[in-house]
């Protein structure tokens, strides 16, 4: 069973930084685009960022451009989300995802269980 395991969430003050990590089995990692979604309390799940298999192509939601950076380490089957200049509105459960094109939620094939990020003002 494909399994994505996130880590790195926590409580941080506004303006601070966190780095999320996601470990994936090789069978999932080696054949999929990887990315991140988030879901804030009372809101729908939304796309945050995606990275191609090679790492050469990345994409971001407008709300996080310039503050978040996605990367992947194919040797370790890991994907990361560096989050800087965090805002209270970034508070959400963050999910690691894998699929053919994770920018489209319907095309996400595998979801992690999520890690909570809380940004205090």
C-alpha positions, -999 to 999 in steps of 0.1 A, spaced: 0 0 0 13 34 -10 20 55 21 31 90 24 43 101 59 45 138 67 65 154 95 76 189 106 44 205 115 40 225 147 33 258 163 52 289 151 48 326 154 39 348 125 69 356 104 86 324 114 96 293 93 89 256 92 100 228 70 77 200 62 90 166 51 73 138 34 87 102 30 73 81 3 78 45 -8 100 43 -39 73 28 -59 52 59 -54 80 85 -54 97 73 -85 67 75 -108 47 105 -97 46 142 -94 47 151 -57 31 180 -39 13 196 -10 -23 205 -2 -37 221 29 -70 224 46 -77 251 71 -105 248 97 -139 251 81 -125 255 46 -120 233 16 -88 215 8 -66 236 -15 -35 231 -36 -3 246 -22 26 234 -44 38 207 -68 71 194 -81 78 173 -111 97 140 -109 129 156 -121 124 185 -98 129 208 -127 93 221 -127 76 236 -97 42 253 -92 27 273 -63 -6 287 -52 -6 325 -55 -11 327 -17 23 311 -10 45 323 -40 77 339 -28 73 324 7 72 286 2 97 265 -16 91 228 -26 120 204 -33 126 167 -36 155 144 -30 151 114 -53 179 95 -37 160 95 -3 125 94 -17 117 126 2 99 158 -7 101 190 14 82 222 18 101 251 32 77 277 46 90 311 54 73 343 65 44 323 78 11 341 84 -18 331 106 -38 323 75 -13 296 67 -27 276 96 -39 243 83 -34 206 81 -8 201 53 -10 169 32 17 154 11 3 141 -22 14 121 -52 -1 117 -87 1 123 -124 -5 160 -120 -13 169 -84 -23 205 -93 -56 190 -101 -71 175 -69 -91 149 -88 -58 136 -102 -41 131 -69 -36 94 -64 -21 91 -29 -27 113 2 -7 114 34 -25 117 67 -15 153 72 6 173 96 -8 204 115 8 238 111 -4 265 135 8 300 130 1 324 159 -3 361 155 
